[in-house]
């Protein structure tokens, strides 16, 4: 029974991390109608920024996380202004080919700069080991990840649903011409939204170094996982990908723990079942 709760907790921590990285992809696919398969590259960038500032500059882990967010957000903002916006109205196949190309460029660039090997990271002492939670010994690092994701989820939900900027995002997506007629700078709203999604990916990449690992193949290795979260949860929402990420995370960890021979297949079988039952996602965006 203790092993069961331990696996459940690890699955929730893993799912929380998948959600943090994937939620930006949900925004760009569901709200901006852009299929950005290079989303994992922004997560990788955040991971490398965190590693560099910790290992080479000696900065603490907690300071590396906002720097990872800012670096990825700035990269996303620049690329959206220079490249992405040219393809907003392009066919989805063009968007896929373009973003896949960016992914391979990012992989090659990371390999050239940092080499092909895994990047070492040393967590602070207070994040190593285990802590007691309701009588169960759980990993301090995974508990920290869950806490961070809970806070970010609440803040993101408030931003989208309760603020002026969130209203501008929804208005710009529903009808760009009408939104522009009301005085909304649609171009700026899309740029900031894309930057926010990229920054969250970078934050997740920095936060998850010790769980996901970090090497130049990161964007390709986890691309399918991010797409699964968005497809199963429903693009354009926050609750949908959150629910999907937690379910997929728990089943992925449980499958690899209890049936290691076929554990890697469990998450895909679950995806098929969920998409059959909920073809538009667990929680689709309201029209």
N, C-alpha and C positions, 0 to 999 in steps of 0.2 A: 504493500500500500504506500509506503514511503517512497519507493522507487516511482510509483505511478504519479504521485504529486510532484516529485522532482522532474520527471519528464514533462508533465503538464506545465510546470513553471518555466522550464527551459524553452518549451514550445511557444509559450506566450511571449517570452523575451525575444525569441527569434522572429516571431510574427510581428511584434512591435517594430523591430528594426526594418523588416521588409515593408511595413506600412510607411514608415518615415521616408524611406527612399522612394517608394512607389507613388506616394500621394501627389507629387509634382507631375508625374506622368499622367495620373488620372485627370489633373486639371488641364494639361495641354491637350489630351485626347478628347475629353468630354466637353470642356468649355471652349477651347480654342480650335477644336476639330483638326488637330495636327498630330500625326503619328510620329513621335520622336523616339526612334529606336536608339538614339545616342544618349538617352537619359542616363544610362549607367556610366557614361564617360564623366559626367559631372560628379557622380558619386565617387568615382575613382580619383578625380581631381581633389575633392575634399579630403579623401584619405591620404593622398600624397602630401598635401599641405600640412595636415596634422602630423604626419611622420617627420617631415622636414623641420617644422618649428620645434618639435619635441626633441628629436635626436641631434639636430645640428645647432639649433639656437638655444636649447635648454629650457624652453618654455614649458609651463605646467600643462597637464592634459586638459584641464578645464578651459584654459585660455586658447588651446588649439582648436576647440570646437567652434566658437564663433568665428575664428579666422577661416576655418574650413567653409563655413556657411558663406561668409563674405566673398571669398575667392571664387567659389562656384557661382554665386549670384552675379558677380561682376562678369564672369566669363559667359554666363547665360544671357545677361543683358546685352553684351557686345555682340555675341553671335546672333541673337534675335534681331538686333538692329541691322547687322551687316548681311546675314545670310537667310535666317529662317523666315523672315517676313516676306521674302520674295516667293515663298512656296505655300503661303497660307491658302491660296485658292487653287493650287495645283492638284492634280489627281493624287490619291493616296499612294499609288505605286511610286510616283515621283518622290513623295515625302519619305517613303520607306527606303528607297535607293539612296537618296541624299543623306539621310541620317545614318544608314549603315556605313556609307562611305566615311562620314565623320567619325564613326566608331573605330574603324580600322586605322584612320589617321591618328586618333587618340592612343590606340594600342601601340602603334609604331613609335609615336612620340615618347610615350612613357617608357618603352623598352630602350630607346636611345638614351634617355636622360638618366633613368634609375636602374636599368638593367632588367633582365627577365625574372629575377628571383623574388621570393617573398620578402616583404619589408618587415624588419623586426620592430616591435613596439614594446615599451616598458610601461605598464600601467602603474599609477601611484599605489602606495601600500594600502591605502584605505579602500581601494577597489579590488584588491586581491583577497583571496580566501572566501570564507562564507560567513553569513550572519544568520541569526535565528529569527524566523518570521512565523508567528503562530505555532511555535513548536517544531517547525520544519527548517532545516539548515539549507539555505539557498545561496547561490553565488552573489556576492556583493555587486559585482560588475553588471550582472544581468538584472538585478533589482534596480540599479541605477539607470540602466537603459529603459526599463519599463516606466520609471518615474519621469524621465525626460520626455518620453513619447507621450505620456498622458498630458503633461503640461503643454506640449506643442500642439497636440490634438485639440485641446480646449481653446488655446489661443487662435488656432487656425479656424476652428468652427466659428468663433466669435468674429474673426476678421471677415469671413465670407458672408455670414448671415446677419451681422448686427452693425456693421460699419458702413460709412459712406463709400469707401473704396470697394467693399464687397458688393454693394448695390451697383456701382459703376461696372464692375466685372460682369455681373449678371445681365445688366442692360446692354453692354457692348456685345455680349455673346448672342443674346436673343435677337437684337436688331441693330446692326452697326450704324446704319444711316439715321435711324431714329435717335440713337444715343448721341451721335455727333450733332444732330440738330438740337439736342438739349444742352449742348455745350460740353459734353464729355470728350476728352482727348482720347479717342479709342486707341490710337497708336501707342500712346504712353501707357495706357492701362494694360495693353497686351504685353508691352515690354516689361513692365513691373511684375505682371503675373508670371511671365516666363522666368524672370530672374528669381522670383520667390520659389517657384518649383525647383529650379536648378540649385538654389541655395539649400533647400531642404534635402535634396539628394546629396549634396556635398556634406551637410551635417550628418546625415545617416552614414555616409562613407567614412567620415572621421570617427564617428561613435562606434561603428561596427568593425573596426580593424581587427580587434582581438577575436571576434566571432566569425566574420566572413573571410578574413585574410585580405591581403592586398598585394597584387601583382598586375602586370600589364594586361592580362587576360580577363580582369575583373568585369569589364562591361559586357563581354561576350558570355562569360561564365554565368552571370546572374540575369542576363537580359530576359530569358524565358520566365524566371521567377517574378520579375517586375510586371511583365505582361500578364502573367497568370493572376496576380493580385488585382489588376485593373479590370481584366476581362471577367473574372468571377464576381468581383464586388460591384462593378458597374462604373463606367467612366463618368467623370463630372461630379462625383459625390465625394464626401469625406467618410461618411458612415459605412458605405459599401466596401471600399478598399480596406478600411479598418477591420471590419468583420471578416472579410475574405482573408486578409493577411493573418489574423489570429487563428482562423480555422486551418488554413494551409500550413502555417508554422507549427501548430500542435501536431497535425497529422504527419508532417514531414519528419519531425523529430521522433515521434512515436514509432513511425514506420522503420526508421533507421535504427532505433533502439531495440524494438521487439522482433522485427523480421528483417535483419540486416541484409539478407540475401536478395530481397526484392524491395528494400526500403526506399530506394530512389524512385521506384515506380509508383509508390502510393500516392504522391501528390498529384501525379498526372491522372491516375484513375479517379481520384476525388474531383479533379477539375472536370472530367468528362461527365460525371454524375451531376455535379452542381450546374453545369451549363445546360444539361438536358432538362433539369428541373427549373432552372432560372435562366432562360436564354438571353435575357437582357441584363443579367447581373442580379446579385442579391438585393441591392437597393439601387435602382436606376434613377437617373436624374429626372426630376419632374419637368414636364414640358412648360 
